[in-house]
Amino acid sequence: MSDLLIKLLIPLAGLVSFAMVFLSIPTILRVAESKNLYDEPNKRTAHKIRIPTLGGLAIFLSFLFTYSLFSDWFSFTQIPFLIPALLIIFSIGIKDDIMVTAPMIKLFGQILAAFIIVGWGDLRITSFHGFFGLEPNYLTSISISVLLFVFILNGFNLIDGVDGLAAITGMVSITSFSVWFYINGNYHIPVFSAALIGALLAFSYFNIFSKRQKIFMGDTGSLLLGFLLAVVAIRFAEFNKPINAAALKYQMNSAPAVVLAVLIVPVIDTLRVFVFRISKGNSPFAADKNHIHHRMLTLGFSHFHISLIIGAINLAFVVLAFSLRNLGTLRLSLLILFLGILCAYLPAFFIARKKKKLLKTKIQNRHNK
């Protein structure tokens, strides 16, 4: 098949995936209504009315069908292991969306899914890209790769707190990786990504803009999104190993730092809330309302504006990392982390400033009386 026809598979995969989600969500909403499958608002949620959480079901089915349909055109040895791993992620996600799944069972399922693709599928980190002159042995490679999967999975699950945030962040991240693969003549990942982006675009219409057919992606969608991005992130890092540099049209000499920049939103938010919870003597897995998007809600931003702002910041980090790809893994990683932490604490700074201003106004009003 010619390169042109293979390239045409990219938009076609996106269109098929978009159509499937767009047509299936109304049916899923009717099922959710008939079975009373809603997410009830509580003190931790940002929504005030009951909303179905089965959007992830549409995303999963659409991606699985579209990717399976188009993947035969490419050589990707991990496919036999990717689908069973996704089925495990789907199982623990859909159960948590319908009922409540114990945290340890969810964690076990995530580790099992990661091990299938890492251990049996051999999709793992095999190089530290010269970081301190270290290179992982087989056991270290497996362990770090599984840990990375679980971290990214839960990172996307944690940022899914306002309308559109997980979907927009996911689309920015997967597109960033796909652009690099496309430039280097690898069309498998762009097709893989198009199947996911098409599904997320259709879902976003119902999640962000629809008033009468609103739906959340739930754990099914956020865990699936995190898992697929972990797959592509590791593929990106492995393609950019120093040993492969000569064969690439567009080299990423600081690939691990670039991965950090692409995934900066879930990485920084997860690290931030974990440190905050531990500092307060709480479990790092105890749910609260201290995420970046919660702070921005306090400042008066709408869900859509929060998603757009964070998505734009994510894109700015990607552009910065791509531009400084030759800076070196350690230096670029430190720069990305510093800027990420700075951005993460800006909402807290403005909240403190707002409270101080309100207090000053209150004191002045008392004196005037």
PLY file of the C-alpha trace (Angstrom):
ply
format ascii 1.0
element vertex 369
property float x
property float y
property float z
element edge 368
property int vertex1
property int vertex2
end_header
0.00 0.00 0.00
1.30 3.47 -0.88
2.21 6.06 1.74
-0.68 8.25 0.59
-3.27 5.55 1.21
-1.76 4.73 4.59
-1.88 8.44 5.52
-5.56 8.54 4.54
-6.21 5.88 7.20
-5.47 8.48 9.88
-8.48 10.81 9.28
-10.63 7.80 8.35
-9.93 6.15 11.71
-10.82 9.41 13.45
-14.09 9.73 11.55
-15.15 6.14 12.24
-14.36 6.51 15.93
-16.14 9.87 16.16
-19.27 8.51 14.48
-19.43 5.48 16.77
-19.26 7.53 19.96
-21.61 10.23 18.67
-24.25 7.66 17.72
-23.86 5.40 20.75
-23.97 7.93 23.61
-27.71 8.74 23.24
-28.44 5.01 23.58
-26.16 4.74 26.59
-27.94 7.70 28.17
-31.32 5.99 27.73
-29.96 2.83 29.37
-28.50 4.89 32.22
-31.86 6.57 32.76
-33.81 3.32 32.72
-31.37 1.64 35.15
-30.82 4.76 37.28
-27.06 4.73 36.64
-26.08 8.21 37.76
-23.23 9.86 39.63
-24.84 11.53 42.62
-23.43 14.97 43.58
-21.63 15.17 46.93
-19.21 17.45 48.76
-16.27 16.27 46.61
-17.91 16.66 43.19
-18.01 19.80 41.07
-21.45 19.04 39.58
-24.76 19.79 41.30
-27.11 17.40 39.48
-27.13 13.66 38.74
-25.07 12.82 35.64
-24.49 9.40 33.99
-20.85 8.26 34.11
-20.85 5.74 31.26
-19.16 7.88 28.60
-16.07 5.71 28.96
-18.09 2.75 27.67
-18.63 4.53 24.33
-14.97 5.59 24.16
-13.74 2.06 24.91
-15.99 0.32 22.36
-15.24 2.90 19.69
-11.48 2.77 20.17
-11.37 -1.03 20.36
-13.45 -1.46 17.19
-11.67 1.24 15.16
-8.16 0.27 16.22
-8.81 -3.43 15.60
-10.20 -2.57 12.17
-7.17 -0.52 11.10
-4.30 -2.19 12.99
-3.84 -5.00 10.42
-2.06 -2.50 8.16
0.79 -2.18 10.64
3.36 -4.33 12.39
2.87 -3.85 16.12
3.89 -6.91 18.11
2.21 -5.74 21.33
-1.33 -5.87 19.85
-2.13 -9.39 21.16
-1.27 -8.17 24.66
-2.75 -4.66 24.40
-6.35 -5.82 23.97
-6.43 -8.17 27.03
-4.83 -5.39 29.10
-7.48 -2.92 27.91
-10.23 -5.40 28.81
-8.93 -5.51 32.38
-8.83 -1.70 32.56
-12.35 -1.59 31.15
-13.59 -4.16 33.69
-12.32 -2.34 36.77
-13.45 1.01 35.36
-16.99 0.01 34.44
-17.49 -1.74 37.77
-16.42 1.39 39.62
-18.74 3.53 37.49
-21.74 1.32 38.24
-20.88 0.24 41.78
-17.99 0.97 44.13
-14.73 -0.92 43.67
-12.31 -1.28 46.58
-9.12 0.78 45.98
-6.86 -2.27 46.40
-8.82 -4.23 43.80
-8.53 -1.32 41.37
-4.80 -1.09 42.03
-4.34 -4.83 41.55
-6.23 -4.68 38.25
-4.09 -1.76 37.06
-0.87 -3.58 37.95
-2.07 -6.75 36.22
-3.02 -4.86 33.04
0.32 -3.04 33.06
2.24 -6.29 33.58
0.49 -7.94 30.63
1.63 -5.25 28.20
5.02 -4.70 29.89
6.05 -8.23 30.86
4.46 -10.33 28.13
4.13 -7.66 25.46
7.68 -6.41 26.19
6.60 -2.78 25.92
8.95 -1.33 28.53
11.60 1.28 29.30
14.96 -0.23 28.31
17.07 2.95 28.36
17.49 5.94 30.65
18.89 7.94 27.73
22.22 8.52 29.44
20.64 9.82 32.64
23.56 9.83 35.13
25.16 7.13 33.00
22.70 4.53 34.31
20.91 1.82 32.35
18.19 -0.48 33.76
18.52 -4.24 34.02
15.57 -6.43 33.06
13.91 -6.44 36.50
14.36 -2.68 36.94
13.01 -2.10 33.44
9.86 -4.12 34.21
9.33 -2.46 37.59
9.76 1.11 36.37
7.54 0.51 33.35
4.70 -0.96 35.45
5.05 1.91 37.93
4.88 4.41 35.08
1.69 2.82 33.76
0.00 2.88 37.16
1.11 6.48 37.81
-0.20 7.81 34.48
-3.42 5.80 34.82
-4.20 7.33 38.19
-2.98 10.76 37.09
-5.65 10.99 34.40
-8.22 9.55 36.78
-7.43 12.32 39.28
-7.64 15.23 36.83
-11.06 14.11 35.57
-12.86 16.51 37.90
-14.35 19.17 35.63
-16.03 18.97 32.24
-13.63 18.50 29.36
-10.36 18.55 31.31
-9.31 14.91 30.91
-10.49 14.82 27.29
-8.75 18.06 26.24
-5.55 17.18 28.10
-5.61 13.71 26.59
-6.06 15.08 23.07
-3.18 17.57 23.50
-0.89 14.81 24.81
-1.73 12.11 22.26
-1.54 14.61 19.38
1.89 15.79 20.54
3.29 12.27 20.44
1.55 11.54 17.12
3.05 14.56 15.37
6.54 13.29 16.15
5.75 9.76 14.95
4.16 11.13 11.77
7.18 13.30 10.95
9.42 10.27 11.38
7.34 8.19 8.97
5.69 5.95 11.58
1.97 5.97 10.78
0.83 3.32 13.24
0.75 5.62 16.28
-1.07 8.44 14.38
-3.80 5.94 13.39
-3.87 4.63 16.97
-4.18 8.23 18.19
-6.82 9.20 15.61
-9.06 6.40 16.88
-8.77 7.84 20.39
-9.03 11.52 19.38
-12.17 10.90 17.31
-13.81 9.23 20.30
-12.76 12.04 22.67
-14.04 14.75 20.31
-17.48 13.15 20.07
-17.57 12.57 23.83
-16.57 16.21 24.46
-19.66 17.45 22.64
-21.93 15.68 25.13
-19.70 16.32 28.14
-19.03 20.02 27.57
-21.73 21.49 25.33
-24.86 19.36 25.61
-27.38 20.42 28.26
-29.95 17.63 27.98
-27.58 14.76 27.07
-24.69 15.43 29.41
-22.42 12.53 30.34
-19.12 11.92 32.17
-16.38 9.58 30.98
-16.12 8.03 34.45
-13.29 5.79 35.61
-13.72 3.66 32.49
-12.79 6.58 30.25
-10.09 8.21 32.38
-8.28 4.92 33.12
-8.47 3.90 29.45
-7.10 7.30 28.42
-4.24 7.09 30.90
-3.38 3.54 29.86
-3.26 4.36 26.14
-1.13 7.43 26.75
1.28 5.35 28.83
1.58 2.93 25.88
2.41 5.76 23.45
4.74 7.52 25.93
6.87 4.39 26.35
6.89 3.79 22.58
8.05 7.40 22.14
10.85 7.02 24.69
12.00 3.73 23.18
12.00 5.06 19.61
14.23 7.90 20.77
16.91 5.75 22.39
20.43 6.99 21.52
21.05 3.81 19.53
18.15 4.70 17.18
19.03 8.39 16.77
20.77 8.06 13.40
17.67 6.52 11.78
15.31 9.32 12.87
14.45 12.41 10.83
13.59 14.42 13.94
15.57 13.35 16.99
14.50 13.86 20.59
17.77 13.85 22.51
15.97 14.50 25.81
13.04 12.14 25.23
12.24 11.39 28.92
12.03 15.14 29.62
9.78 15.60 26.58
7.49 12.84 27.88
7.36 14.69 31.19
6.36 17.89 29.39
3.67 16.17 27.32
2.16 14.58 30.45
2.84 17.55 32.73
-0.80 18.09 33.79
-1.51 14.66 35.36
2.09 14.35 36.62
2.23 17.66 38.47
-1.33 17.52 39.79
-0.83 13.98 41.12
2.50 14.81 42.78
1.06 17.99 44.24
-2.03 16.45 45.83
-0.07 13.44 47.12
2.47 15.71 48.84
-0.34 17.91 50.22
-2.30 14.94 51.61
0.76 13.34 53.20
1.80 16.68 54.75
-1.66 16.83 56.39
-1.27 13.31 57.76
-3.81 11.82 55.35
-3.55 8.93 52.95
-2.28 10.02 49.50
-5.26 8.14 48.05
-7.86 9.95 50.21
-10.11 11.98 47.89
-10.34 15.72 48.47
-10.94 19.00 46.63
-7.36 20.26 46.46
-6.67 19.59 42.80
-5.62 22.44 40.51
-9.03 22.48 38.83
-10.75 22.78 42.22
-8.60 25.81 43.03
-9.52 27.37 39.69
-13.21 26.77 40.41
-12.71 28.69 43.65
-11.30 31.57 41.61
-14.56 31.66 39.63
-13.53 30.02 36.36
-16.08 27.88 34.54
-15.45 24.21 33.73
-14.88 24.95 30.06
-12.51 27.84 30.75
-10.51 25.72 33.20
-10.14 22.97 30.60
-9.08 25.43 27.89
-6.57 27.21 30.13
-4.96 24.00 31.38
-4.99 22.56 27.87
-3.25 25.69 26.55
-0.64 25.48 29.32
-0.09 21.81 28.46
0.44 22.77 24.81
2.91 25.51 25.82
4.95 22.93 27.76
4.99 20.66 24.70
6.23 23.48 22.44
8.89 24.40 25.02
10.12 20.82 25.33
10.21 20.25 21.58
12.16 23.50 21.15
14.68 22.63 23.90
14.95 18.92 23.04
18.77 19.17 22.85
19.18 20.79 26.27
19.82 17.46 27.98
17.50 15.12 29.88
18.42 16.29 33.39
18.42 20.03 32.71
15.23 19.96 30.65
13.48 17.75 33.23
14.41 20.15 36.05
13.21 23.12 33.99
9.90 21.41 33.15
9.36 20.38 36.79
10.15 23.87 38.09
7.77 25.55 35.64
5.13 22.87 36.27
5.24 23.37 40.04
5.14 27.14 39.54
2.02 26.89 37.36
0.39 24.43 39.78
0.71 26.82 42.72
-0.41 29.95 40.90
-4.13 29.31 41.68
-3.30 28.96 45.40
-1.39 32.27 45.24
-4.33 34.07 43.65
-6.77 32.52 46.14
-4.64 33.77 49.05
-4.45 37.19 47.40
-8.22 37.23 46.90
-8.85 36.28 50.55
-6.43 38.97 51.73
-8.20 41.57 49.59
-11.62 40.50 50.92
-10.36 40.65 54.49
-8.93 44.12 53.92
-12.23 45.29 52.44
-14.14 43.80 55.40
-11.91 45.60 57.90
-12.30 48.91 56.04
-16.09 48.51 56.03
-16.04 47.99 59.80
-13.99 51.14 60.29
-16.36 53.12 58.06
-19.28 52.05 60.21
0 1
1 2
2 3
3 4
4 5
5 6
6 7
7 8
8 9
9 10
10 11
11 12
12 13
13 14
14 15
15 16
16 17
17 18
18 19
19 20
20 21
21 22
22 23
23 24
24 25
25 26
26 27
27 28
28 29
29 30
30 31
31 32
32 33
33 34
34 35
35 36
36 37
37 38
38 39
39 40
40 41
41 42
42 43
43 44
44 45
45 46
46 47
47 48
48 49
49 50
50 51
51 52
52 53
53 54
54 55
55 56
56 57
57 58
58 59
59 60
60 61
61 62
62 63
63 64
64 65
65 66
66 67
67 68
68 69
69 70
70 71
71 72
72 73
73 74
74 75
75 76
76 77
77 78
78 79
79 80
80 81
81 82
82 83
83 84
84 85
85 86
86 87
87 88
88 89
89 90
90 91
91 92
92 93
93 94
94 95
95 96
96 97
97 98
98 99
99 100
100 101
101 102
102 103
103 104
104 105
105 106
106 107
107 108
108 109
109 110
110 111
111 112
112 113
113 114
114 115
115 116
116 117
117 118
118 119
119 120
120 121
121 122
122 123
123 124
124 125
125 126
126 127
127 128
128 129
129 130
130 131
131 132
132 133
133 134
134 135
135 136
136 137
137 138
138 139
139 140
140 141
141 142
142 143
143 144
144 145
145 146
146 147
147 148
148 149
149 150
150 151
151 152
152 153
153 154
154 155
155 156
156 157
157 158
158 159
159 160
160 161
161 162
162 163
163 164
164 165
165 166
166 167
167 168
168 169
169 170
170 171
171 172
172 173
173 174
174 175
175 176
176 177
177 178
178 179
179 180
180 181
181 182
182 183
183 184
184 185
185 186
186 187
187 188
188 189
189 190
190 191
191 192
192 193
193 194
194 195
195 196
196 197
197 198
198 199
199 200
200 201
201 202
202 203
203 204
204 205
205 206
206 207
207 208
208 209
209 210
210 211
211 212
212 213
213 214
214 215
215 216
216 217
217 218
218 219
219 220
220 221
221 222
222 223
223 224
224 225
225 226
226 227
227 228
228 229
229 230
230 231
231 232
232 233
233 234
234 235
235 236
236 237
237 238
238 239
239 240
240 241
241 242
242 243
243 244
244 245
245 246
246 247
247 248
248 249
249 250
250 251
251 252
252 253
253 254
254 255
255 256
256 257
257 258
258 259
259 260
260 261
261 262
262 263
263 264
264 265
265 266
266 267
267 268
268 269
269 270
270 271
271 272
272 273
273 274
274 275
275 276
276 277
277 278
278 279
279 280
280 281
281 282
282 283
283 284
284 285
285 286
286 287
287 288
288 289
289 290
290 291
291 292
292 293
293 294
294 295
295 296
296 297
297 298
298 299
299 300
300 301
301 302
302 303
303 304
304 305
305 306
306 307
307 308
308 309
309 310
310 311
311 312
312 313
313 314
314 315
315 316
316 317
317 318
318 319
319 320
320 321
321 322
322 323
323 324
324 325
325 326
326 327
327 328
328 329
329 330
330 331
331 332
332 333
333 334
334 335
335 336
336 337
337 338
338 339
339 340
340 341
341 342
342 343
343 344
344 345
345 346
346 347
347 348
348 349
349 350
350 351
351 352
352 353
353 354
354 355
355 356
356 357
357 358
358 359
359 360
360 361
361 362
362 363
363 364
364 365
365 366
366 367
367 368
